[in-house]
Amino acid sequence: MKTLKNFKYIKIVAISFILLASCNSKQDNNEINIAKEIVYPVKVKEVYVHEIAQTINYTGTIIAFKENHLGASSPTKIEKIMVEVGDRVKKGDLLVQMDKTNLNQARIQFETLKVDLQRMDTLMNIGSVSKQNYDQIKAQYDIAKTNLQFMQENTQLRAPISGVITGKYQNDGEIFSMSPVPDVAKAAIVSIMQLNPVKVIINISGKYFPLIKKGQKADIILDIYPKDNFVGTVYKVYPTIDPSTRTFPVEIKIPNNNEKLRPGMYVKVKLTFGQIKAILVPSISVLKQTGTNERYVFTYETGKAIRKTVYVGQIFKDLVEITNGLSINDKIITSGQNKLLDQSAVKIVK
């Protein structure tokens, strides 16, 4: 009796298993059939070559076209500083008057030797002095003259350029000790900058070395002046390439008549080298693999979406340059691509 019950129980379990397996199989088949039936509507655009301007873009910082940090050649008392930060000065203006004691001594010595030399000239003319004595006095006179000029230059510090005073590091009556100033890492009493023009130095990849020429124009872009157009000129091309970075410095001079540009401002620099041929596609068609820098697109091939990895170059508003990964006459999917996988079934719609 017990055996009969066990048999019935086993039979019921087996039938249930068969029915469940049958249901699961039907469900799987239905899902596969449904998946096979999904055909995504897409729009496509044929890839072709455009002519674009070959440009390179770099970033840099505005610096003064010229900059000088003025100080005496030896430790000396500062008698008076004539300027303050922000003052505009012209080349040759007196900026700092140092203690005149040494200068006065040098002037007295020079004037004394000047009179002695004039006497020697008279005596030489009448033959009352030897050529050797004359030459000795003349040498002393020349040394005194040079020393006087040196003392004048280091007692009266004059502006070597026209510009703006950007730093004042000491006050009247202090001793100039020739210790470096932290702000400029040099011994200085005042600093002066030429702000018109200004310049920016960028380090350009060595592969562009044959293309960069002195006098070449450069577009200067500043985020703080989005409506202004600034144009610079390649002013200096350094003659060697750094072996560690494979770059070379280029100085670009920028007119600054209204002095909107100031040292320390961040700028973008764009250099153009004429027209080249390139593949451009709508930027919306280029997708990015999550968590990576990989870019890819889908192309249309006989009812299938084919995923292709691409490499991008310049961006032109709603278009992006493809430097590798696509060929001319490829049909790129420009709408509906966000739902696609590689080999997805697709149909073209208008």
C-alpha positions as CSV (number, residue, x, y, z in Angstrom):
1,M,0.0,0.0,0.0
2,K,2.8,2.3,1.0
3,T,4.6,1.5,-2.3
4,L,1.5,2.5,-4.3
5,K,1.4,5.9,-2.5
6,N,5.1,6.5,-3.2
7,F,4.6,5.7,-6.9
8,K,1.7,8.1,-7.2
9,Y,3.7,10.8,-5.4
10,I,6.7,10.3,-7.8
11,K,4.4,10.4,-10.8
12,I,2.8,13.7,-9.7
13,V,6.3,15.2,-9.2
14,A,7.5,14.1,-12.6
15,I,4.4,15.4,-14.3
16,S,4.8,18.8,-12.5
17,F,8.5,18.9,-13.6
18,I,7.6,18.2,-17.2
19,L,4.8,20.8,-17.2
20,L,7.2,23.4,-15.6
21,A,9.9,22.7,-18.1
22,S,7.5,22.9,-20.9
23,C,6.3,26.3,-19.7
24,N,9.8,27.6,-19.2
25,S,10.8,26.4,-22.7
26,K,7.8,28.1,-24.2
27,Q,8.6,31.3,-22.3
28,D,12.3,31.3,-23.5
29,N,11.2,30.7,-27.1
30,N,8.7,33.5,-26.8
31,E,11.4,35.9,-25.5
32,I,13.8,34.9,-28.2
33,N,11.2,35.4,-30.8
34,I,10.3,38.8,-29.4
35,A,14.0,39.8,-29.4
36,K,14.4,38.7,-32.9
37,E,11.4,40.8,-33.9
38,I,12.9,44.0,-32.5
39,V,14.0,46.2,-35.4
40,Y,15.1,49.7,-34.3
41,P,14.3,52.7,-36.5
42,V,17.3,54.8,-37.3
43,K,18.4,57.7,-39.4
44,V,21.7,57.6,-41.3
45,K,24.1,60.0,-43.0
46,E,26.8,59.1,-45.4
47,V,30.4,59.9,-44.4
48,Y,32.3,62.2,-46.7
49,V,35.3,64.5,-46.6
50,H,35.2,68.2,-45.7
51,E,37.8,70.9,-46.1
52,I,38.6,72.4,-42.7
53,A,41.2,74.8,-41.3
54,Q,44.2,73.0,-39.7
55,T,44.5,74.5,-36.3
56,I,46.2,73.7,-33.0
57,N,45.0,75.0,-29.6
58,Y,47.1,75.7,-26.6
59,T,46.7,77.4,-23.2
60,G,49.0,79.9,-21.5
61,T,49.3,82.8,-19.2
62,I,49.7,86.5,-20.1
63,I,53.1,88.0,-19.0
64,A,54.6,91.4,-19.4
65,F,56.4,92.0,-22.6
66,K,59.4,93.4,-20.6
67,E,60.0,93.4,-16.9
68,N,62.8,95.0,-14.8
69,H,63.6,94.8,-11.1
70,L,65.7,97.8,-10.1
71,G,68.3,97.9,-7.3
72,A,71.7,99.3,-6.6
73,S,74.9,97.4,-7.2
74,S,76.0,97.5,-3.6
75,P,74.4,97.9,-0.1
76,T,73.4,101.6,0.1
77,K,71.0,103.7,2.0
78,I,67.8,104.6,0.1
79,E,67.4,108.4,0.2
80,K,64.0,108.6,-1.6
81,I,61.7,106.4,-3.7
82,M,59.9,108.6,-6.2
83,V,57.1,106.2,-7.2
84,E,54.3,104.0,-5.9
85,V,52.7,100.8,-7.2
86,G,50.5,101.6,-10.1
87,D,52.3,104.7,-11.2
88,R,53.0,105.0,-14.9
89,V,56.5,106.0,-15.9
90,K,58.5,106.7,-19.0
91,K,61.9,105.5,-20.0
92,G,64.5,107.6,-18.3
93,D,62.3,108.8,-15.4
94,L,64.0,109.0,-12.0
95,L,62.5,106.2,-9.8
96,V,64.9,105.9,-6.8
97,Q,67.5,108.3,-5.3
98,M,70.1,106.5,-3.3
99,D,72.5,108.1,-0.8
100,K,74.7,110.6,-2.7
101,T,77.8,110.4,-0.5
102,N,79.8,108.0,-2.7
103,L,78.5,109.8,-5.8
104,N,79.8,113.2,-4.5
105,Q,83.2,111.7,-3.8
106,A,83.4,110.2,-7.2
107,R,82.4,113.6,-8.8
108,I,85.1,115.5,-6.8
109,Q,87.8,113.0,-7.8
110,F,86.7,113.2,-11.4
111,E,86.7,117.0,-11.5
112,T,90.2,117.1,-9.8
113,L,91.6,114.7,-12.4
114,K,89.9,116.7,-15.2
115,V,91.8,119.8,-14.2
116,D,95.0,117.9,-13.9
117,L,94.6,116.4,-17.4
118,Q,94.0,119.9,-18.8
119,R,97.2,121.1,-17.3
120,M,99.0,118.1,-18.7
121,D,97.7,118.9,-22.1
122,T,99.2,122.4,-21.9
123,L,102.5,121.1,-20.7
124,M,102.6,118.4,-23.4
125,N,102.1,121.1,-26.0
126,I,105.2,123.0,-24.8
127,G,107.2,119.8,-24.1
128,S,107.5,120.3,-20.4
129,V,106.1,116.9,-19.4
130,S,107.0,113.4,-20.5
131,K,104.5,111.2,-22.5
132,Q,104.6,108.7,-19.6
133,N,103.5,111.2,-17.0
134,Y,100.7,112.4,-19.3
135,D,99.5,108.8,-20.0
136,Q,99.4,108.1,-16.2
137,I,97.1,111.1,-15.6
138,K,95.0,110.3,-18.6
139,A,94.5,106.7,-17.3
140,Q,93.5,108.0,-13.9
141,Y,91.1,110.4,-15.5
142,D,89.4,107.6,-17.6
143,I,89.0,105.5,-14.5
144,A,87.5,108.3,-12.5
145,K,85.1,109.1,-15.4
146,T,84.0,105.5,-15.6
147,N,83.5,105.3,-11.8
148,L,81.5,108.5,-11.9
149,Q,79.2,107.1,-14.6
150,F,78.8,103.9,-12.6
151,M,78.0,105.8,-9.4
152,Q,75.5,108.0,-11.2
153,E,73.7,104.9,-12.6
154,N,73.6,103.3,-9.1
155,T,72.7,106.4,-7.2
156,Q,69.9,107.6,-9.4
157,L,67.9,104.5,-10.6
158,R,66.0,105.5,-13.7
159,A,63.4,103.6,-15.7
160,P,64.9,101.4,-18.4
161,I,61.5,101.0,-20.1
162,S,58.2,102.8,-20.2
163,G,55.6,101.0,-18.2
164,V,53.8,100.6,-14.8
165,I,55.3,100.2,-11.4
166,T,54.2,96.7,-10.2
167,G,56.2,96.4,-7.0
168,K,57.7,98.5,-4.2
169,Y,59.7,96.5,-1.7
170,Q,61.4,99.1,0.5
171,N,60.9,102.6,2.0
172,D,62.7,105.9,2.3
173,G,65.7,105.7,4.7
174,E,66.1,102.0,4.6
175,I,69.3,100.2,3.7
176,F,69.2,98.3,0.4
177,S,70.9,95.1,1.6
178,M,70.9,93.2,-1.8
179,S,68.8,90.4,-0.3
180,P,66.4,88.7,-2.8
181,V,62.8,89.8,-2.5
182,P,60.5,86.8,-2.1
183,D,57.9,88.1,-4.7
184,V,60.5,88.2,-7.5
185,A,63.4,86.1,-6.2
186,K,65.8,89.0,-7.0
187,A,67.3,91.9,-5.1
188,A,65.1,94.8,-5.9
189,I,63.7,98.1,-4.6
190,V,61.0,98.5,-7.3
191,S,59.7,96.5,-10.3
192,I,58.4,97.9,-13.6
193,M,56.5,96.1,-16.3
194,Q,55.8,97.0,-19.9
195,L,52.1,96.2,-20.5
196,N,51.7,97.3,-24.1
197,P,52.2,95.0,-25.8
198,V,52.1,91.9,-23.6
199,K,53.0,88.3,-24.5
200,V,52.3,84.7,-23.9
201,I,54.7,81.8,-24.1
202,I,53.4,78.4,-25.2
203,N,55.2,75.1,-25.7
204,I,54.2,73.5,-29.0
205,S,54.7,69.9,-30.1
206,G,57.8,69.3,-32.1
207,K,55.9,68.0,-35.1
208,Y,54.7,71.5,-35.8
209,F,58.2,73.0,-35.8
210,P,58.4,73.3,-39.7
211,L,55.0,75.1,-39.7
212,I,55.6,77.9,-37.1
213,K,56.9,81.1,-38.7
214,K,57.8,84.4,-37.2
215,G,55.1,87.0,-37.9
216,Q,52.3,84.3,-38.1
217,K,49.0,85.4,-36.6
218,A,47.4,83.7,-33.6
219,D,43.9,84.1,-32.2
220,I,43.8,84.9,-28.5
221,I,40.7,83.9,-26.5
222,L,39.8,84.9,-23.0
223,D,36.8,83.7,-21.1
224,I,36.5,87.0,-19.2
225,Y,36.2,88.9,-22.5
226,P,33.9,86.5,-24.6
227,K,32.9,89.3,-27.1
228,D,36.4,90.6,-27.7
229,N,38.8,89.4,-30.4
230,F,42.5,89.6,-29.7
231,V,45.1,88.8,-32.4
232,G,48.7,88.1,-31.6
233,T,51.8,87.6,-33.7
234,V,54.5,85.0,-33.4
235,Y,57.4,87.1,-32.1
236,K,60.0,84.5,-31.2
237,V,60.5,80.8,-32.1
238,Y,63.0,79.1,-29.9
239,P,65.5,77.2,-32.0
240,T,65.7,73.9,-30.1
241,I,63.2,71.1,-29.0
242,D,63.2,69.9,-25.4
243,P,64.2,66.2,-25.6
244,S,62.1,65.4,-22.5
245,T,58.8,66.9,-23.6
246,R,59.4,67.0,-27.4
247,T,58.1,70.6,-27.4
248,F,59.6,74.0,-28.2
249,P,58.7,77.4,-26.8
250,V,57.0,80.1,-28.9
251,E,56.5,83.7,-27.8
252,I,53.4,85.5,-29.1
253,K,53.2,89.3,-28.9
254,I,49.7,90.8,-28.3
255,P,48.8,94.5,-28.8
256,N,47.3,95.9,-25.6
257,N,46.4,99.5,-26.3
258,N,43.5,99.6,-23.9
259,E,45.4,97.5,-21.4
260,K,42.5,95.0,-20.9
261,L,45.1,92.2,-20.9
262,R,47.1,91.9,-17.6
263,P,49.9,89.6,-16.5
264,G,48.5,86.4,-14.9
265,M,45.4,86.2,-17.1
266,Y,44.6,82.7,-18.5
267,V,44.3,82.6,-22.3
268,K,43.7,80.1,-25.1
269,V,45.8,80.4,-28.2
270,K,44.7,79.1,-31.6
271,L,47.2,78.8,-34.5
272,T,46.0,78.1,-38.1
273,F,48.0,76.4,-40.8
274,G,45.7,76.5,-43.9
275,Q,43.1,74.0,-45.2
276,I,43.2,70.2,-44.9
277,K,40.7,67.5,-45.7
278,A,39.0,65.7,-42.9
279,I,36.0,63.5,-42.0
280,L,33.4,65.3,-40.0
281,V,30.3,63.7,-38.4
282,P,27.5,65.1,-36.2
283,S,28.7,65.2,-32.7
284,I,25.5,63.6,-31.5
285,S,26.4,60.4,-33.3
286,V,29.6,59.9,-31.3
287,L,29.0,58.0,-28.1
288,K,31.4,57.4,-25.1
289,Q,31.9,54.1,-23.3
290,T,31.0,54.6,-19.7
291,G,34.0,54.7,-17.4
292,T,36.5,55.0,-20.2
293,N,37.7,57.5,-22.8
294,E,36.7,55.2,-25.7
295,R,34.5,56.9,-28.4
296,Y,32.4,54.9,-30.8
297,V,29.7,55.2,-33.4
298,F,27.3,52.8,-35.2
299,T,27.3,52.4,-38.9
300,Y,24.6,50.8,-41.0
301,E,25.4,47.7,-43.0
302,T,22.6,45.7,-44.7
303,G,20.0,46.0,-41.9
304,K,22.5,45.8,-39.0
305,A,24.1,48.3,-36.7
306,I,27.9,47.9,-36.6
307,R,29.7,49.4,-33.6
308,K,33.1,51.0,-34.5
309,T,35.6,52.6,-32.2
310,V,36.7,56.0,-33.5
311,Y,39.3,58.7,-32.6
312,V,38.2,62.3,-32.5
313,G,40.1,65.5,-33.4
314,Q,38.8,69.0,-33.5
315,I,35.3,70.1,-32.7
316,F,33.3,72.5,-34.9
317,K,30.1,73.5,-33.2
318,D,27.8,70.5,-33.8
319,L,30.4,68.5,-35.9
320,V,33.4,66.5,-34.7
321,E,36.5,65.5,-36.7
322,I,37.1,61.7,-36.9
323,T,40.8,61.1,-37.3
324,N,40.6,57.3,-37.4
325,G,37.9,54.6,-37.4
326,L,35.7,55.6,-40.3
327,S,36.0,55.4,-44.1
328,I,34.5,57.5,-46.8
329,N,30.9,56.4,-47.8
330,D,30.3,54.7,-44.5
331,K,26.7,55.2,-43.4
332,I,26.8,56.5,-39.9
333,I,23.7,56.3,-37.7
334,T,22.7,59.7,-36.4
335,S,19.4,59.0,-34.7
336,G,18.3,56.1,-32.6
337,Q,21.8,55.0,-31.8
338,N,21.5,55.2,-28.0
339,K,19.4,52.0,-27.8
340,L,21.6,49.9,-30.1
341,L,24.1,47.1,-29.5
342,D,26.6,45.7,-32.0
343,Q,24.7,43.7,-34.7
344,S,21.3,45.1,-33.6
345,A,18.6,44.9,-36.4
346,V,17.8,48.3,-37.8
347,K,15.8,49.9,-40.5
348,I,16.3,53.3,-42.0
349,V,13.5,55.9,-41.6
350,K,13.2,59.4,-42.9
